[in-house]
């Protein structure tokens, strides 16, 4: 026993910081939030047990929550497919042995490193402001006086969608890695049979890239549901104008740290987990009909 402990002790010792972090910073707060979701808690007084009151209010009474869900669904439905389409197009363009392609890859990946930062969100707000760069170019080139994109309820959400699409670097790199795994012999054989680029794309590239597309789809959908920083900065932390950028995570933040309804915010956090879980489950269940895994013969 002593010999076994001496042999494995170093491993346990190295695991200790991770275990402390996991139990203290992940599992502990997670279980605490689950408990708080069944309480009335305002950060100032001790939690009071409320049963299912928070969940009942969320399901049947909170109209602003329904609006936040609608805004978030719109964001996910538009931002994710557009980002993946741009990422795939650029990955295919960069999947070539041309001079300086490494520099282009690094340059295109850079937005993903900066896109979720506060600085970029502030810059985006300035670019799409009433006197921003976009309106200046519209006036100089087309003679059009553009609206305040981030202050107009009809356009504010689209500026955030554009910001999300601009962060195409991460899925682009993953697509590029997937494209490198497709045997070039397939394209050469298809060319000899008279198949042009469009036919090769739909008959070879998309089917063999389906697992990578599926991975990017699931990951980017989860990230889109959790979007917070951009909406917080662009809307000034309020989800405006007229709640047009009130994302679910932003509404959760407002309930927790502005309205001090920590118990209700905890319930919202668990509902978000369920929503993401449902969408992820749907993606996995439907993947059997369109995702091709070569090693499984389907």
N, C-alpha and C positions, 0 to 999 in steps of 0.2 A: 504493500500500500504506500509506504513512504517512498519507495523507489519510483512508483508510478506518479506520485505527486511531484517529485523532483523533476521527472522527465517532462511532465505537462505543465508544471508551475509557470514556466516562462510564458507559455501560450496564454494561460489564464491572466497573467499579469499584463500582457499587452492588450488583452481584450477588455480589461477593467475600465479604461477611459470610455470606450465605446458603450459598454453596458451602463455606466453611470449616465452618459449622455442620452442613451435610449430610454432608460426608465425615468430619468429626471426631466428631460426636455421633450420627449415624444409621448411615451406611454402614459406618464403621469398627467400631463396637461390634457391629453385626449380623453382619459377617463373622467377628469375633472369637468371638462366641457360637457360630457354626456350627462353627468349629474346636474350641472347648472342648467341644462336645457329643460329640466323639469322643475325649475325654481323661479321665483321672482328675486332678482338680484340686481342691485343698482351700483355696486362697487363701494357704497358708503355704509350699508347696513348688512347684517348677516343674511345669507340666502334663506328664503322661505319656500317650503315645498308647495308647488302649484300643480303637480300632476301633469296632465296633458293640456293644460291651459294654453301654453305657448304654441303648441302644435295646432290646437283648435283655432286659435287666432290666425295663425299663418294660413291654414287651409280655407277658412270660411269668412274671415273678416278683413284681412289686410289687403286692401286694393292696391296700395303702393307696391307691395311685394309682387302682385300679379303683373304690374307694369314693369317692374325690374326684371322679372322672368322673360317677359315679351321682348324687352330691349336686348337682354342677353342672348336669347334664342336668335334674334335677327343678326346679332354680331357673329355668333358661331356659324350660322347658316351661310353668311356671305364671306366672312374673313377666312375661314379654314379652306374652302375649296379654291378661292382666289389665290391664297398664299401658296397652296400646294401646286396649283397650275403654273404660277410664275416660277416657283422653285424647280419644277420638273423641266420647264422650258429652258431655263438657264443652265441646269445641270446637263441637258443634252447638248446645249451650245458649247459648254466647257469640256465635254467629253471628247476632246480632240487633241491631237498632238500638234499644237501650233505654238509659235514662239510667244513667250510671255504668258502662257495660260495659267501658270502658278500664281502670278501676280493678280490676274483677274479673279481667280478663285478666292484669294485672300481678301481682295477688295469687296467682292460680293458677300463674303461671310461677315464682314465687319458690322453691318447693320444689326445682325443678331446679337452681337456683343453689347451694342449700345442702345438698341431699340427700347428695352424695358426700363431704361434709366430715367431718373427725374429730369436730367439735363435735356435729353432728347425730347421728352414730352413737353417741356417748356419751349424748346425750339420749335416744335411742331405747332404749338399754340401761336407763336409769333408768325410763323410762315403762313398759316391759314387765318390769321387775324384780318380784321377789316382793312388795315393798312399793311398787310403782310406781302410777302414775295409773290404769292400766287395771284393776288388781285393786281399787283403791280404789273406782272407779266401779261395778264389778261387785258389790262388797259393799254399797255404799250403795243402789244401784238394785234389785238382784235378790237381795241377801242371799247371794251366792255368794262363796266364798273361792277365788279363782283360783290357778293354779299359778305358779311362776316361769317365765314364758314363754321367757326367754332362757337359762335354766339347765336346762330340761327337753328331753331329746332328741326328744320327739315334737312340740314346738312351736317350737323355736329357729329352724329353717329358715323356718317360716312368718312369723316376725317379720321376717326379712330380706326375704322376698317382699313383705310389707306395706310395708316401707321402700322397696323398688324401685318398687312401684305408686304410692306417694306422690310419687315423682319424675316425675310425668306431664307436667310443664310443657313440656318441649322437644317431644315429639311432639304435644302439644296445639296449640302454636303452628303447627307444620307442617301439621297437619290443618286448622286454621283458615284458613291461607293457601290450601290446596287447595279448601276449601268456597267461598271467595270467587271461585274461578275457574269454578264451575259456573253456567251461565246460569240466571237466575231464570225465564226464559220456559218452560223445561222443566217446572218445578214448577207454573206457572200453567196450562199446557196439561194436565198430568196431573190437576190439581184439576178442571178443566172436564170431563174425561172420567170423573170420579167416583173417582179414585184417592185413598185416604186416606194419612195420614202413613207408616204401615208400608209400604204398597206403593211410595210414592215413595222411601222409604229404600232398599229392596232393588232397585228398578228404575232409579233415577236416581243417588242419592247414592253407593252402594257401587260400581257399575260405573265412574262417572266419577272416583271418588276412589281407584280401585285403584292407580294409579302412586304416589300419596302413601302409601297403606297399605304398598305393597311397599318403598318407601324406608325408612319407619319400621321395618318388620319386620326388614329386613336390618341397619340401624344398631343397633337396640335388641338384636337377637340377639348381635351382635358385642360390644356393651357388657356384656351379661349374662354372656357367657363370660369376660370379663376382670374381672368383679367381684372386688374385693379388700378395699377399705378397710372396708366395713361389716362383713364377716365377721371381719376382723382385730380391729376394736375391740370388737364385741359378744362375740366368743369369747375375748378376751384374747390373741389371736395364736396360739391352739392349734387352732382349728377345732372346739372342743367345744360342748356336752357330747357325749361319746362320738363325736367326729368328725362330728356331725350337721350342722355348718356348715363342713366342710372343703372349701372351694371349690378348684378346680384351681389358681388363681393363688396362693391361700394355701398350698397344699401345695408349690408351686414355691418360694415364699419360704422356707418352713421348711427345705426341702432345701438351699437356697443359703446362707442366713444363720444358720441354727441348727445344721444338721448339716454345714455347710461342704462340701457335695458340689456344687461349682459346675459341674463337668462334667456331672453328671447333671441338675442344674437347667437347664442350657443345652439339653440334649436335651428336657426337658419343655417348654421354651419353644417349640422348633421343632415339637414334636408338637401343641401348642396352636394354632400357626399353621396346621398342616395340618388340624386339626379344624375351625377356623373357616372355612378355605378350602373344605372339603367342604360344610359347611352353606350357605355363601354360593353355591357352585356349584349345589347342589340348588335353592335358592330361585330362582336365575336360570333354571334349566332348566324349573322348574314354572311360572314366571311367565307363560309364553306361553299357559297354559290359563285364566288368570283375571285377568290385568292387561290393561286396555283402554287403548290409546294412540290418541287421536282422530286425530292426524296420520298414523297408519299404517293407519287403518281397521280396527283390531282391538282 
